[in-house]
Structures are given as C-alpha cells and as structure tokens.
Amino acid sequence: MSSKDTTKNRLVLGLPKGSLQEATFAMLQKAGYKVSVGSRSYLPNVDDPEIDARLIRAQEISRYVELGMLDAGITGYDWIQENGSDVYEVADLIYAKQGMRPVRWVLAVHNDSSVQSVRDLQGKRIATEAVGLTKRYLAKHGVQAEVEFSWGATEVKVPELVDAIVELTETGSSLRANNLRIVDVVLQSTTKFIANHKALQDPFKKHKIEQIAMLLQGALAAESRVLLKMNAPEDKVAAVSKILPALNAPTVNHLSTVGWVAIESVVEERIVRELIPQLKRAGAEGIIELPLNKVIR
C-alpha cells in the first residue's frame, strides 16, 4: 500500500485534554481502545493503526472538527455551542469528570448578594470562560451587562471583582465552598462524539466513526449494568424469570444435570442487592454477579 493510501485510511480523532481526559481514556478502554500518552502529549497513541489521535483542549475541538483538521472528536455540547460550530453530532455520551451525569453552566452570585434573578444583573459585571454562551443568555433575557473572560479561579472573583459568574459545575461543591449560590442554569451539557460533515462522506471514515460510536455507547450502557448468572431447577424457572428484569428476556440453557437449567440476565446494578435475596427465595442457586465492558443493543 502506498503512503498516500495509508494516509487516506486513517481517522484523525480529537481527544479532550484536561478535566475530561481521564474519564474519556477510561471509557475508550472499555470500548476496546487503549490510549497512552508519552512525552509528546499532543500525540497520544491508540492501539488501532487506523486512528491518529490528537490531544487538544475540549474548548477547541469542535472548531478543528468543523474546519476538517480533525475528522471527529469528543468534546462537550457546551463548547460546541460556545464556538457556534457546524459539526455533526454522532452520539450523546453522558459522562463527565466525576460521574455519569450531565454538567451545568450556572449563573452564580455570592450568598450575600441582592441578586435574585438574571434581570437584577442589568449594568453589572460577570466573569466567565464561556463568554459567547453568557452573552446569548443575557440577550435572551433582555439584560445588558459587561461580560469578561475569566482565565481561571472564577469562583473567588465574587463579590470583590465581579457581581456574578457563569461557571461550569457538576456537583455544586466548589460553588458552596466559595459561599456562592446558584441563581439560574444557563445551559446543561453532556459529552458529545462529533464529526466533520465532509469526513462522513468518506466511506472509510464514516464506517470508522460509526464503529467507535457504537462501542462507546456500548461501554456507557454497561457502566450501570451487571450480568447475573445462576442455576435453578426446571420447575423454578418461571418463578425466577418473573423476578429478573432483562433487555429482552432472561437466557435459559439446560445443564448436563437432568432437571436443572442455567439462567442469565443483564440487570441494573443498583437493584442487584434487592434481586439476589428474591432470586434465592424463588429457588435460584449459585448466583454470581459479573461486571460488563459493553452492552450493544
């Protein structure tokens, strides 16, 4: 194969550097892609010869995908909106730095502030990293205020330097620690797998993007589920199966021991502690719980 052909059959993938990096690498690992970062941190290695990865700040990925410098990338919906990027949203990946939940950009003020709504910020000063989002939010509510870019440590600027902030939060703990209260939610955001429109017209790249999306979604689906396996007498199958929730129906296979079957089902991990005692009482034996890497529907 010529070097030209080799270049064509590679997908340039943008991965988020910073707060989403660790969670993204872990999710890719579960999806089947091992990512390692050496001394050249801009060029992480993926154990798939058809993927060229680039480690870039999440804030910038959607712009580079739109321009075609990246074929696809993983970034937040918030940064797509902030940049106004024209990209194709391949998949919604609900995970964040600290857990499997959306994050929020919130309008916050000091606990002692008289501000009770966004309209109280008329003529005031607001600090944020998401300047575009904030300006559009204020315009939507007919409020004119000064919006300044914050280079970091945004929470500590209230109330001495600014009247309010628009800040990203996942749990709200940092805001509370800095004596801030939330006035309103500006935007709720999830992690997105995005692609360049032109890249999706290339058969190889389209196939590769769809493959990665399917495996990532499968890995996410497995995060909250486990596999339950057990044995039961044939005359107890109906009672045991009735207890088990499943994606379709529990799988039942006959064992070499006459009169016994093996039953397995994928279930939500949060209900396992309630299910196991019920299954035992219904006649199940040898119950085991196994973690999952992927659940492909």
C-alpha positions as CSV (number, residue, x, y, z in Angstrom):
1,M,0.0,0.0,0.0
2,S,1.4,3.4,-0.9
3,S,1.9,6.2,1.7
4,K,-0.9,8.1,0.1
5,D,-3.4,5.2,0.6
6,T,-2.2,4.8,4.2
7,T,-2.9,8.4,4.9
8,K,-6.4,8.2,3.4
9,N,-7.4,5.2,5.5
10,R,-6.8,6.8,8.8
11,L,-9.2,8.7,11.1
12,V,-7.9,11.8,12.8
13,L,-9.6,11.9,16.2
14,G,-9.5,14.7,18.7
15,L,-9.5,13.7,22.4
16,P,-10.1,16.2,25.2
17,K,-7.1,17.4,27.2
18,G,-7.9,18.4,30.8
19,S,-10.8,17.6,33.0
20,L,-12.5,15.1,30.6
21,Q,-9.2,13.4,29.7
22,E,-9.1,10.7,32.3
23,A,-12.8,9.8,32.0
24,T,-12.5,9.7,28.2
25,F,-9.5,7.4,28.2
26,A,-11.2,5.1,30.7
27,M,-14.4,5.0,28.5
28,L,-12.3,4.3,25.4
29,Q,-10.5,1.5,27.2
30,K,-13.9,-0.1,28.0
31,A,-14.9,0.4,24.4
32,G,-11.8,-1.6,23.3
33,Y,-9.3,1.2,22.5
34,K,-6.2,1.5,24.7
35,V,-4.9,5.1,24.7
36,S,-1.5,6.0,26.1
37,V,0.3,9.4,26.4
38,G,4.0,9.7,26.2
39,S,6.3,12.7,26.3
40,R,4.7,14.1,23.2
41,S,1.4,14.6,24.9
42,Y,-0.2,16.2,21.9
43,L,0.0,12.9,20.0
44,P,-1.4,10.1,22.2
45,N,-1.1,6.5,20.9
46,V,-4.2,4.4,20.2
47,D,-3.8,0.7,19.7
48,D,-5.7,0.9,16.4
49,P,-3.5,1.6,13.4
50,E,-6.4,3.3,11.7
51,I,-6.7,6.0,14.3
52,D,-4.4,9.1,14.6
53,A,-5.3,10.8,17.9
54,R,-4.7,14.4,18.9
55,L,-4.9,15.6,22.5
56,I,-6.5,19.0,22.5
57,R,-8.4,21.2,24.9
58,A,-12.1,20.4,24.8
59,Q,-12.8,24.1,24.2
60,E,-11.1,23.9,20.8
61,I,-12.1,20.5,19.5
62,S,-15.3,21.5,17.8
63,R,-13.6,24.3,15.9
64,Y,-11.0,22.0,14.5
65,V,-13.6,19.3,13.6
66,E,-15.7,22.0,11.8
67,L,-12.6,23.1,9.8
68,G,-11.7,19.5,8.9
69,M,-8.4,19.5,10.7
70,L,-9.9,16.7,12.8
71,D,-12.3,14.1,11.3
72,A,-14.0,13.5,14.6
73,G,-13.7,14.4,18.2
74,I,-15.0,14.1,21.8
75,T,-16.0,17.3,23.5
76,G,-18.7,19.0,25.5
77,Y,-22.0,20.2,24.0
78,D,-21.3,23.5,25.8
79,W,-18.1,24.1,23.7
80,I,-19.9,23.3,20.5
81,Q,-22.5,26.0,21.4
82,E,-19.8,28.4,22.7
83,N,-17.9,28.2,19.4
84,G,-21.1,28.0,17.2
85,S,-19.5,25.1,15.4
86,D,-21.3,23.4,12.4
87,V,-20.5,19.8,13.2
88,Y,-22.4,16.5,13.1
89,E,-23.3,15.2,16.5
90,V,-22.8,11.4,16.1
91,A,-23.6,10.3,19.7
92,D,-24.5,11.7,23.1
93,L,-22.1,10.3,25.7
94,I,-23.4,11.0,29.2
95,Y,-20.3,11.0,31.3
96,A,-18.2,13.7,33.0
97,K,-15.2,14.2,35.2
98,Q,-16.8,12.9,38.4
99,G,-19.6,10.7,37.2
100,M,-22.2,9.6,34.8
101,R,-24.3,12.8,34.7
102,P,-24.7,16.0,32.6
103,V,-22.9,19.1,33.8
104,R,-24.3,22.6,34.1
105,W,-23.2,26.1,33.3
106,V,-24.8,28.2,36.1
107,L,-25.2,31.8,36.9
108,A,-24.0,32.2,40.5
109,V,-23.6,35.1,43.0
110,H,-22.3,35.5,46.5
111,N,-24.6,34.3,49.2
112,D,-24.9,37.9,50.5
113,S,-25.8,39.3,47.1
114,S,-29.1,41.0,46.5
115,V,-29.3,39.5,43.0
116,Q,-32.3,37.1,42.8
117,S,-32.7,36.7,39.0
118,V,-30.8,37.4,35.9
119,R,-32.7,40.7,35.4
120,D,-31.0,42.0,38.6
121,L,-27.7,42.0,36.7
122,Q,-28.6,44.9,34.4
123,G,-25.4,47.0,34.1
124,K,-23.4,44.7,36.3
125,R,-20.1,42.8,35.6
126,I,-20.0,39.0,35.0
127,A,-16.9,36.8,34.7
128,T,-16.9,33.5,32.8
129,E,-14.9,31.3,30.5
130,A,-18.0,30.9,28.3
131,V,-18.3,34.4,27.0
132,G,-20.4,33.6,24.0
133,L,-22.9,31.4,25.9
134,T,-23.3,34.1,28.6
135,K,-23.9,36.9,26.1
136,R,-26.5,35.0,24.3
137,Y,-28.1,34.1,27.6
138,L,-28.3,37.7,28.7
139,A,-29.6,38.8,25.3
140,K,-32.4,36.2,25.6
141,H,-33.5,37.8,28.9
142,G,-33.1,41.4,27.6
143,V,-30.3,42.1,30.1
144,Q,-27.3,44.3,29.2
145,A,-24.2,43.6,31.4
146,E,-20.4,43.6,31.0
147,V,-19.1,40.1,30.3
148,E,-15.4,39.5,30.8
149,F,-13.3,36.4,30.0
150,S,-12.0,34.6,33.1
151,W,-8.7,32.8,32.9
152,G,-9.4,30.7,35.9
153,A,-10.3,30.7,39.6
154,T,-13.6,32.3,38.6
155,E,-15.3,31.5,41.9
156,V,-13.0,33.7,44.0
157,K,-13.8,36.8,42.0
158,V,-17.2,37.3,43.5
159,P,-18.0,39.7,45.0
160,E,-14.9,41.9,45.1
161,L,-14.0,41.9,41.3
162,V,-17.3,41.0,39.7
163,D,-21.0,40.9,40.6
164,A,-21.7,37.4,39.3
165,I,-20.1,34.5,37.4
166,V,-21.2,31.9,34.9
167,E,-19.4,28.7,35.8
168,L,-19.4,25.0,35.0
169,T,-20.4,22.8,37.8
170,E,-21.0,19.1,38.2
171,T,-21.9,18.7,41.9
172,G,-22.0,22.3,43.1
173,S,-19.5,21.6,45.8
174,S,-16.9,24.2,44.6
175,L,-19.6,26.9,44.5
176,R,-20.8,26.1,48.0
177,A,-17.2,26.1,49.3
178,N,-16.8,29.6,48.0
179,N,-20.1,30.9,49.5
180,L,-21.8,31.1,46.2
181,R,-25.4,30.3,45.3
182,I,-27.0,29.4,42.0
183,V,-29.4,31.9,40.5
184,D,-30.1,30.1,37.2
185,V,-29.0,27.4,34.9
186,V,-27.6,28.8,31.7
187,L,-27.0,25.5,29.9
188,Q,-27.0,21.8,30.6
189,S,-24.3,19.9,28.8
190,T,-23.2,16.4,28.0
191,T,-20.2,14.9,26.3
192,K,-20.6,14.6,22.5
193,F,-18.9,12.5,19.9
194,I,-18.9,14.8,16.8
195,A,-17.7,14.5,13.2
196,N,-16.8,16.7,10.3
197,H,-19.5,16.7,7.6
198,K,-17.1,16.1,4.8
199,A,-15.4,13.2,6.7
200,L,-18.8,11.4,6.9
201,Q,-18.9,11.4,3.1
202,D,-15.8,9.3,3.0
203,P,-16.9,5.6,3.3
204,F,-13.9,4.5,5.4
205,K,-14.1,7.4,7.8
206,K,-17.9,7.1,8.1
207,H,-17.6,3.4,8.9
208,K,-14.8,4.1,11.5
209,I,-16.8,6.8,13.1
210,E,-19.9,4.7,13.4
211,Q,-17.9,1.8,14.8
212,I,-16.3,4.0,17.5
213,A,-19.7,5.5,18.4
214,M,-21.3,2.0,18.7
215,L,-18.6,0.8,21.0
216,L,-18.5,3.9,23.1
217,Q,-22.3,3.8,23.6
218,G,-22.0,0.1,24.4
219,A,-19.4,0.9,27.1
220,L,-21.6,3.6,28.6
221,A,-24.6,1.3,28.6
222,A,-22.5,-1.3,30.6
223,E,-21.5,1.3,33.2
224,S,-24.7,0.9,35.2
225,R,-25.4,-2.8,34.4
226,V,-24.1,-6.2,35.5
227,L,-24.6,-9.8,34.4
228,L,-26.4,-12.1,36.8
229,K,-25.9,-15.9,36.3
230,M,-27.5,-18.6,38.4
231,N,-28.7,-22.2,38.3
232,A,-32.2,-23.3,39.1
233,P,-34.4,-26.5,39.0
234,E,-36.6,-26.5,35.9
235,D,-39.8,-26.3,37.9
236,K,-38.5,-22.9,39.4
237,V,-37.6,-21.3,36.0
238,A,-40.9,-19.4,35.8
239,A,-40.7,-18.0,39.3
240,V,-37.0,-17.0,38.9
241,S,-37.6,-15.4,35.4
242,K,-40.5,-13.4,36.7
243,I,-38.2,-11.6,39.1
244,L,-35.5,-10.9,36.6
245,P,-35.7,-7.7,34.5
246,A,-33.8,-8.0,31.2
247,L,-33.1,-6.2,28.0
248,N,-35.4,-8.7,26.3
249,A,-35.8,-11.9,28.4
250,P,-33.5,-14.0,30.6
251,T,-31.4,-16.6,28.8
252,V,-32.2,-20.1,29.9
253,N,-30.0,-23.1,29.0
254,H,-30.2,-26.7,30.1
255,L,-27.4,-28.1,32.2
256,S,-25.9,-31.6,31.9
257,T,-27.6,-32.4,35.2
258,V,-31.1,-33.5,34.4
259,G,-33.8,-31.2,35.7
260,W,-31.5,-28.1,36.1
261,V,-31.0,-25.0,33.9
262,A,-28.6,-22.1,33.8
263,I,-30.2,-18.6,33.8
264,E,-28.5,-15.3,33.0
265,S,-29.7,-11.8,32.6
266,V,-28.3,-8.3,32.3
267,V,-29.7,-6.0,35.0
268,E,-29.2,-2.6,36.5
269,E,-26.5,-2.8,39.2
270,R,-28.5,-0.5,41.6
271,I,-31.2,-3.2,42.0
272,V,-29.0,-6.2,42.4
273,R,-29.0,-6.1,46.2
274,E,-32.8,-6.4,46.1
275,L,-32.9,-9.0,43.4
276,I,-30.4,-11.6,44.8
277,P,-32.4,-12.4,48.0
278,Q,-35.6,-12.7,46.0
279,L,-33.9,-15.0,43.5
280,K,-32.6,-17.2,46.3
281,R,-36.0,-17.5,47.8
282,A,-37.5,-18.3,44.4
283,G,-35.2,-21.3,44.1
284,A,-32.0,-20.0,42.3
285,E,-28.6,-21.3,43.4
286,G,-25.0,-20.5,42.6
287,I,-25.8,-16.9,41.9
288,I,-22.9,-14.8,40.6
289,E,-22.6,-11.2,39.6
290,L,-20.2,-10.2,36.8
291,P,-19.1,-6.7,35.6
292,L,-19.6,-5.8,31.9
293,N,-17.5,-3.8,29.5
294,K,-20.0,-3.3,26.8
295,V,-23.8,-3.8,26.2
296,I,-24.6,-3.4,22.5
297,R,-28.3,-3.2,21.8
